[in-house]
């Protein structure tokens, strides 16, 4: 094969992998990251472009609940909602695992109570003037700071102050 055709082929291959890996990863059971063995459908120890494409197509078919070959707003929203619910369930399970002191699988008010040292440290950070209370200004400053970090972590942009 000539070098003229090799470069575009490599670019297309890289693009295909870049698109298919995230799609295949979200097709993994319970929202976990996809593993090599799942992608290596024939079990030969190597992942081919065809295997990557097959995973992407399977993910698309799973989301295409009416089977029309297109993803509607409703289907995409349902997929996103399902993934969000799975993530929330995992977070809640970890929270119960970490806080359930008596092992009953539920959290009491006592088990939900924050650690006193951590809570005191957080309070002290909010109480900028160290007067033992949080003013509206201190509260709003902290909320703006926290909101900005949250938006930054999740792809948004900080709001400009007026």
N, C-alpha and C positions, 0 to 999 in steps of 0.2 A: 504494500500500500504506500502511496506517495505521501510525503510530508504535508502536502496541500490538504489532503483529506484527513490526515491524522489529527491535526490540531482541532478542527471543528468537532470531530468525533469525541475527542477527549473533553472538550468543553461541554458537549451535550451529555456525556457520561457523568461528569461532575455535577452538572445541573440536575440530572435525573436523580443522582444520589442525594443531593441537597434537598430536593423536594420529597423524595420517597422516604428518607429516614425519619423525619418528623412525623410524616403521615403514618408510617408503620409503627412508630413508637406509641402513638396514641391509640393504636388498635390492640395494644397489649392488654391482657386481662386485668381488670380492676385499675386501669389507668397507670399501671407500672411501666417502667421503661422496657422496651422490647429487648430481648436478648439475642445474641448471635444465633443460637440454635433455632429460634423461631424464624428468623430471616433466611437461614440456610435450610430451605424447605426440603431439599433432597439429601441433606445430611452428609454431604461430601467434604465438609470443612471449609468451603468457600461460598461466598455470596455472589451471585451473578446479578446482572442488571435485570434479567427476567424475574428473578426472585424478588428483587426490590419492587419492580413494577407490579407483580402479583400482590404483594402486601398493600401497595397503594390502592390498587383496584379493589381489593377486599374491604379496605377501610371506606372507600367511596360507596361500595355496594351496601355496606352496613348502615351508612348514613342515609342512603337513598331509600327511605322506607316505603315509598309508593312504587319503586321500581321503574320510574320513567326515564332514567338515565341522566337526570338533572337534580341538583340540590336546590331546593327552594329555601326561602328565608325561614320558613317553619321547620324544615328538616335540619338546617344548620343551627338554628336556635335550640332545637331539641337535643342535638348532639352536644352543643356547648353546655346546656343545662345539665345533661347527664354527666358530663365530665366534671363539671363544677360540683355536683352532688357527690360524686365518687371521691373527689378531693376532700370535701367537707367531712364525709363519713370517715375517711382515714385520719383526718385531724382530730375529730371527736374521739375516735378509738384510741389514739395516742394520748389524748388528754385524760381519758378515763384510766388508761393503763398507768400513767404517771401520777395521778392524784388519788386513785381508789385505794386508800389506806387499809380498809377492811376487806377488800377483795369481793365485794358483793356485786360488782358490775355496774354500780350506780354511784353518783356523786352526791354526797350530802352537802349542806350549807357549810359545814366545817371543812370538808375536803375541798370545796371550791374557794374557800377563803385564801387570799394571797399570802405568801410568806411575809411575815412581819418585817424582816430586815429589808427585803426587796421593796416592799410597799413604802417603807420609810425612806429608802433611797430615792424612789421615784418622786415621792412627795417633796423631798428636799430639792430635787432638780427643778420642780415646778415653782417652788417658793424662792424666787430669784432674790428677794430682799431679806430673806432669812427672818421674817417676822412671825413665823409659825402659822401663817395662813396664806391662801392663794387668792390674790385679787383677780378681778375680771381681766385686767390687762395681762397679768401673768398667765392666766388660763388661755386667753386668746393667742398670746405669743406662742405658747406651747402647742396649741392646736394648729396654728399656721405652720409651725416648724414640722410637726408630725405629718400634717397633710401634705406638705411639700415632699417629704421623704417617701411617703406612700405613693404619691403620683410618680415620682422619679423612679421608684422600683418597678412600677407597673407600666412603664412606657409613656406616661403622661408628662406634661410639662408643668413646671411651677407657674402659678398664677402671678401676674405682675401686680405689684402693689400700686395703688393709685396715688 
